[in-house]
């Protein structure tokens, strides 16, 4: 009875362990058995999740104190006016219609917009979100892997190593690499939804898988290989593929996902700048050799993660890729592939993990070149590396299954590995603290790293270390003489240093090789304008705008050059075009307001200056400009309020004191005007217009408490001497001051000279008023006409 009952028992177990779909095919049951005895304690799973969170934060929590780095963080976040402005309907539309660093990643861009909405441009908040997303991806990986395989501790170890490996630092500590950590979350969620769909099929489940996959693609198109990963998982550990017909069915099942992948690939290919043009690509043979070496290099870095840097310069020339080295790497990859295939039936995880790694790495293998400056990158292993971790972990676990005291030894090995990787990961992450530490590390770990030289040079120049920055640019050109970015930046630095000839030489050298280089041509325009060759500079700006009509800086610089030539209408048009390109351009709006003010459009200028008050920048200057617009509009009370706000922030601004005095004078607040002009002269003594206005007030004030004719004479004489007695308004004031001290003949002589100058200069206002004043002075003040309390010129 006992023997005959065994087959029956096995058949019952099979029936209990399988479910069937409507077509009668068996579905895999969730690993771990159907009863509670086969499942780990919920508290154990929760404890592992908490432990994964802790070790992740031990390594990466330091990033909340890090700065942005000057490698894509500028164009993606802090120097991107749309992103820096935070969430808005227009910004959301922009995210879906514009690329970021040659990548169409609208969901990632939306996440940056949300960061700026919540944290502004404080880098700690942006780093915090990266760590949170990475942590979520780590926990999801553990839960999904445990669900797929039923192996608790193996899944925990894979997730732990994935969480803290030094190769993760680039993806987590670099704000611009948000696309990695964000897409990973959707990658894991897609796997989770797929598992649920396998175990409990439904139409809603299929939609959920496709929707999560689509969101992942919108975060990073590299997820296009995910359907291939699902096919691998169908083979192991899900056990859904046992013969070719089942494989065909599984491929057909994934057609909707493959369509999404194809769409993402097309969108990526159409994104400007992603794929290097054929004329600029590294030769095919060199790319192939580099791909083989890079793949082998990733294997080495997974085991020995030392000397990590960004970027790894592309080896150039046949001598940079020794045949023997490429042959060894190719032999290693071939041997591992053969081993995985040969051991498929006994150890299926080897082939699955290996193909996971190779398949997900394919889009960034540089066979289709997408980067001119990097042979490979740590971030490329972010998701592909999971396949290697699975293959290695399962292989080691099976190999040690027969060990005595296996639990103690395996547990000790796991803890030692995690501890060592935590220390290495923490150290590697620390290099991302700021641009200087990052690029110094890159130069220490790589040779000929011209990208690191240029970026370090830019950082040093921003710190004010101009000589050191120039040296780094020149070092980059030693490593790669045709590197346009180095020459363009060197030209900008020389321009800032005042070496206009040197700057022009660098720009011309770039344009000789690449006439379409807009940055060099625009910088050349700046040099020409600075040299006084404004017409030539304007021509260069216009050539830039012919090829790049949305180049904001070219519009701005063209507007400034036109304004210098007196073409205010043209300048206003260019400033408005610059604002169309970047509505948050504070300087363009200020310059537009100033140009409108010069044309007499005080209302338009006022509208410009009011808008600038809420923008980042220099608040005192904005209040002052707003006051100028109010003053020109004839609204002295509002102007005075603006000037007072300016001086509350910057009491040392002599010009603001001057104009506040004028606003007070227009409101008949003579005491306020006197005090303001005295403050202005105390800060900048040589202002002849202020000396003249204050002298007029002191000489003509009706209030005896304000009148001080002797001081008025001193001020007016000083102003006369500084202008060479050629200003009729100052001579008129001097006449009034002389009269106040009873020096009537001198007053009449000064007034007559002022009248002659006014007539010669066609100053009709003075020409009309001075005859009456001359008559008054010649009579010794005995007429009843007075000229007190006239507004100063």
Secondary structure in CASP SS format (residue, H / E / C, confidence):
PFRMAT SS
TARGET T0000
AUTHOR 0000-0000-0000
METHOD secondary structure of the structure
MODEL  1
X C 1.00
X H 1.00
X H 1.00
X H 1.00
X H 1.00
X H 1.00
X H 1.00
X H 1.00
X H 1.00
X H 1.00
X H 1.00
X H 1.00
X H 1.00
X H 1.00
X H 1.00
X H 1.00
X H 1.00
X E 1.00
X E 1.00
X E 1.00
X C 1.00
X C 1.00
X C 1.00
X C 1.00
X C 1.00
X E 1.00
X E 1.00
X E 1.00
X C 1.00
X C 1.00
X C 1.00
X C 1.00
X C 1.00
X C 1.00
X C 1.00
X H 1.00
X H 1.00
X H 1.00
X C 1.00
X C 1.00
X C 1.00
X H 1.00
X H 1.00
X H 1.00
X H 1.00
X H 1.00
X H 1.00
X H 1.00
X H 1.00
X H 1.00
X H 1.00
X H 1.00
X H 1.00
X H 1.00
X H 1.00
X H 1.00
X H 1.00
X H 1.00
X H 1.00
X H 1.00
X H 1.00
X H 1.00
X H 1.00
X H 1.00
X H 1.00
X C 1.00
X C 1.00
X C 1.00
X C 1.00
X C 1.00
X C 1.00
X C 1.00
X H 1.00
X H 1.00
X H 1.00
X H 1.00
X H 1.00
X H 1.00
X C 1.00
X C 1.00
X H 1.00
X H 1.00
X H 1.00
X H 1.00
X C 1.00
X C 1.00
X C 1.00
X C 1.00
X H 1.00
X H 1.00
X H 1.00
X H 1.00
X H 1.00
X H 1.00
X H 1.00
X H 1.00
X H 1.00
X C 1.00
X C 1.00
X E 1.00
X C 1.00
X C 1.00
X E 1.00
X C 1.00
X C 1.00
X H 1.00
X H 1.00
X H 1.00
X H 1.00
X H 1.00
X H 1.00
X H 1.00
X H 1.00
X H 1.00
X H 1.00
X H 1.00
X H 1.00
X H 1.00
X H 1.00
X C 1.00
X C 1.00
X C 1.00
X H 1.00
X H 1.00
X H 1.00
X H 1.00
X H 1.00
X H 1.00
X H 1.00
X H 1.00
X H 1.00
X H 1.00
X H 1.00
X H 1.00
X H 1.00
X H 1.00
X H 1.00
X H 1.00
X H 1.00
X H 1.00
X H 1.00
X H 1.00
X H 1.00
X H 1.00
X H 1.00
X H 1.00
X H 1.00
X H 1.00
X H 1.00
X C 1.00
X C 1.00
X H 1.00
X H 1.00
X H 1.00
X H 1.00
X H 1.00
X H 1.00
X H 1.00
X H 1.00
X H 1.00
X H 1.00
X H 1.00
X H 1.00
X H 1.00
X C 1.00
X H 1.00
X H 1.00
X H 1.00
X H 1.00
X H 1.00
X H 1.00
X H 1.00
X H 1.00
X C 1.00
X H 1.00
X H 1.00
X H 1.00
X H 1.00
X H 1.00
X H 1.00
X H 1.00
X H 1.00
X H 1.00
X H 1.00
X H 1.00
X H 1.00
X H 1.00
X H 1.00
X H 1.00
X H 1.00
X H 1.00
X H 1.00
X H 1.00
X H 1.00
X H 1.00
X H 1.00
X H 1.00
X H 1.00
X H 1.00
X C 1.00
X C 1.00
X C 1.00
X H 1.00
X H 1.00
X H 1.00
X H 1.00
X H 1.00
X H 1.00
X H 1.00
X H 1.00
X H 1.00
X H 1.00
X H 1.00
X H 1.00
X H 1.00
X H 1.00
X H 1.00
X H 1.00
X H 1.00
X C 1.00
X H 1.00
X H 1.00
X H 1.00
X H 1.00
X H 1.00
X H 1.00
X H 1.00
X H 1.00
X H 1.00
X H 1.00
X H 1.00
X H 1.00
X H 1.00
X H 1.00
X H 1.00
X C 1.00
X C 1.00
X C 1.00
X C 1.00
X C 1.00
X C 1.00
X C 1.00
X C 1.00
X H 1.00
X H 1.00
X H 1.00
X H 1.00
X H 1.00
X H 1.00
X H 1.00
X H 1.00
X H 1.00
X H 1.00
X C 1.00
X H 1.00
X H 1.00
X H 1.00
X H 1.00
X H 1.00
X H 1.00
X H 1.00
X H 1.00
X H 1.00
X H 1.00
X H 1.00
X H 1.00
X H 1.00
X H 1.00
X H 1.00
X H 1.00
X C 1.00
X C 1.00
X C 1.00
X C 1.00
X C 1.00
X C 1.00
X C 1.00
X H 1.00
X H 1.00
X H 1.00
X C 1.00
X C 1.00
X C 1.00
X H 1.00
X H 1.00
X H 1.00
X H 1.00
X H 1.00
X H 1.00
X H 1.00
X H 1.00
X H 1.00
X H 1.00
X H 1.00
X H 1.00
X H 1.00
X H 1.00
X H 1.00
X H 1.00
X H 1.00
X H 1.00
X H 1.00
X H 1.00
X C 1.00
X C 1.00
X C 1.00
X C 1.00
X C 1.00
X C 1.00
X C 1.00
X C 1.00
X C 1.00
X C 1.00
X C 1.00
X C 1.00
X C 1.00
X C 1.00
X H 1.00
X H 1.00
X H 1.00
X C 1.00
X C 1.00
X H 1.00
X H 1.00
X H 1.00
X H 1.00
X H 1.00
X H 1.00
X H 1.00
X H 1.00
X H 1.00
X H 1.00
X H 1.00
X H 1.00
X H 1.00
X H 1.00
X H 1.00
X H 1.00
X H 1.00
X H 1.00
X H 1.00
X H 1.00
X C 1.00
X C 1.00
X C 1.00
X C 1.00
X C 1.00
X H 1.00
X H 1.00
X H 1.00
X H 1.00
X H 1.00
X H 1.00
X H 1.00
X H 1.00
X H 1.00
X H 1.00
X H 1.00
X H 1.00
X H 1.00
X H 1.00
X H 1.00
X H 1.00
X H 1.00
X C 1.00
X C 1.00
X C 1.00
X C 1.00
X C 1.00
X C 1.00
X C 1.00
X C 1.00
X C 1.00
X C 1.00
X C 1.00
X C 1.00
X C 1.00
X H 1.00
X H 1.00
X H 1.00
X H 1.00
X H 1.00
X H 1.00
X H 1.00
X H 1.00
X H 1.00
X H 1.00
X H 1.00
X H 1.00
X H 1.00
X H 1.00
X H 1.00
X H 1.00
X H 1.00
X H 1.00
X H 1.00
X H 1.00
X H 1.00
X H 1.00
X C 1.00
X C 1.00
X C 1.00
X C 1.00
X C 1.00
X C 1.00
X H 1.00
X H 1.00
X H 1.00
X H 1.00
X H 1.00
X H 1.00
X H 1.00
X H 1.00
X H 1.00
X H 1.00
X H 1.00
X H 1.00
X H 1.00
X H 1.00
X H 1.00
X H 1.00
X H 1.00
X H 1.00
X H 1.00
X H 1.00
X H 1.00
X H 1.00
X H 1.00
X H 1.00
X H 1.00
X C 1.00
X C 1.00
X C 1.00
X C 1.00
X H 1.00
X H 1.00
X H 1.00
X H 1.00
X H 1.00
X H 1.00
X H 1.00
X H 1.00
X H 1.00
X H 1.00
X H 1.00
X C 1.00
X C 1.00
X C 1.00
X C 1.00
X H 1.00
X H 1.00
X H 1.00
X H 1.00
X H 1.00
X H 1.00
X H 1.00
X H 1.00
X H 1.00
X H 1.00
X H 1.00
X H 1.00
X H 1.00
X C 1.00
X C 1.00
X C 1.00
X H 1.00
X H 1.00
X H 1.00
X H 1.00
X H 1.00
X H 1.00
X H 1.00
X H 1.00
X H 1.00
X H 1.00
X H 1.00
X H 1.00
X H 1.00
X H 1.00
X C 1.00
X C 1.00
X C 1.00
X C 1.00
X H 1.00
X H 1.00
X H 1.00
X H 1.00
X H 1.00
X H 1.00
X H 1.00
X H 1.00
X H 1.00
X H 1.00
X H 1.00
X H 1.00
X H 1.00
X H 1.00
X C 1.00
X C 1.00
X H 1.00
X H 1.00
X H 1.00
X H 1.00
X H 1.00
X H 1.00
X H 1.00
X H 1.00
X H 1.00
X H 1.00
X H 1.00
X H 1.00
X H 1.00
X H 1.00
X C 1.00
X C 1.00
X C 1.00
X C 1.00
X H 1.00
X H 1.00
X H 1.00
X H 1.00
X H 1.00
X H 1.00
X H 1.00
X H 1.00
X H 1.00
X H 1.00
X H 1.00
X H 1.00
X H 1.00
X C 1.00
X C 1.00
X C 1.00
X H 1.00
X H 1.00
X H 1.00
X H 1.00
X H 1.00
X H 1.00
X H 1.00
X H 1.00
X H 1.00
X H 1.00
X H 1.00
X H 1.00
X H 1.00
X H 1.00
X C 1.00
X C 1.00
X C 1.00
X C 1.00
X H 1.00
X H 1.00
X H 1.00
X H 1.00
X H 1.00
X H 1.00
X H 1.00
X H 1.00
X H 1.00
X H 1.00
X H 1.00
X H 1.00
X H 1.00
X C 1.00
X C 1.00
X C 1.00
X H 1.00
X H 1.00
X H 1.00
X H 1.00
X H 1.00
X H 1.00
X H 1.00
X H 1.00
X H 1.00
X H 1.00
X H 1.00
X H 1.00
X H 1.00
X H 1.00
X C 1.00
X C 1.00
X C 1.00
X C 1.00
X H 1.00
X H 1.00
X H 1.00
X H 1.00
X H 1.00
X H 1.00
X H 1.00
X H 1.00
X H 1.00
X H 1.00
X H 1.00
X H 1.00
X H 1.00
X C 1.00
X C 1.00
X C 1.00
X H 1.00
X H 1.00
X H 1.00
X H 1.00
X H 1.00
X H 1.00
X H 1.00
X H 1.00
X H 1.00
X H 1.00
X H 1.00
X C 1.00
X C 1.00
X C 1.00
X C 1.00
X C 1.00
X C 1.00
X H 1.00
X H 1.00
X H 1.00
X H 1.00
X H 1.00
X H 1.00
X H 1.00
X H 1.00
X H 1.00
X H 1.00
X H 1.00
X H 1.00
X H 1.00
X H 1.00
X C 1.00
X C 1.00
X C 1.00
X H 1.00
X H 1.00
X H 1.00
X H 1.00
X H 1.00
X H 1.00
X H 1.00
X H 1.00
X H 1.00
X H 1.00
X H 1.00
X H 1.00
X H 1.00
X H 1.00
X C 1.00
X C 1.00
X C 1.00
X C 1.00
X H 1.00
X H 1.00
X H 1.00
X H 1.00
X H 1.00
X H 1.00
X H 1.00
X H 1.00
X H 1.00
X H 1.00
X H 1.00
X H 1.00
X H 1.00
X C 1.00
X C 1.00
X C 1.00
X H 1.00
X H 1.00
X H 1.00
X H 1.00
X H 1.00
X H 1.00
X H 1.00
X H 1.00
X H 1.00
X H 1.00
X H 1.00
X H 1.00
X H 1.00
X H 1.00
X C 1.00
X C 1.00
X C 1.00
X C 1.00
X H 1.00
X H 1.00
X H 1.00
X H 1.00
X H 1.00
X H 1.00
X H 1.00
X H 1.00
X H 1.00
X H 1.00
X H 1.00
X H 1.00
X H 1.00
X C 1.00
X C 1.00
X C 1.00
X C 1.00
X C 1.00
X C 1.00
X C 1.00
X C 1.00
X H 1.00
X H 1.00
X H 1.00
X H 1.00
X H 1.00
X H 1.00
X H 1.00
X H 1.00
X H 1.00
X H 1.00
X H 1.00
X H 1.00
X H 1.00
X H 1.00
X H 1.00
X C 1.00
X C 1.00
X C 1.00
X C 1.00
X H 1.00
X H 1.00
X H 1.00
X H 1.00
X H 1.00
X H 1.00
X H 1.00
X H 1.00
X H 1.00
X H 1.00
X H 1.00
X H 1.00
X H 1.00
X C 1.00
X C 1.00
X C 1.00
X H 1.00
X H 1.00
X H 1.00
X H 1.00
X H 1.00
X H 1.00
X H 1.00
X H 1.00
X H 1.00
X H 1.00
X H 1.00
X H 1.00
X H 1.00
X H 1.00
X H 1.00
X H 1.00
X H 1.00
X C 1.00
X C 1.00
X C 1.00
X H 1.00
X H 1.00
X H 1.00
X H 1.00
X H 1.00
X H 1.00
X H 1.00
X H 1.00
X H 1.00
X H 1.00
X H 1.00
X H 1.00
X H 1.00
X H 1.00
X H 1.00
X C 1.00
X C 1.00
X C 1.00
X C 1.00
X C 1.00
X C 1.00
X C 1.00
X C 1.00
X C 1.00
X C 1.00
X C 1.00
X C 1.00
X C 1.00
X C 1.00
X C 1.00
END
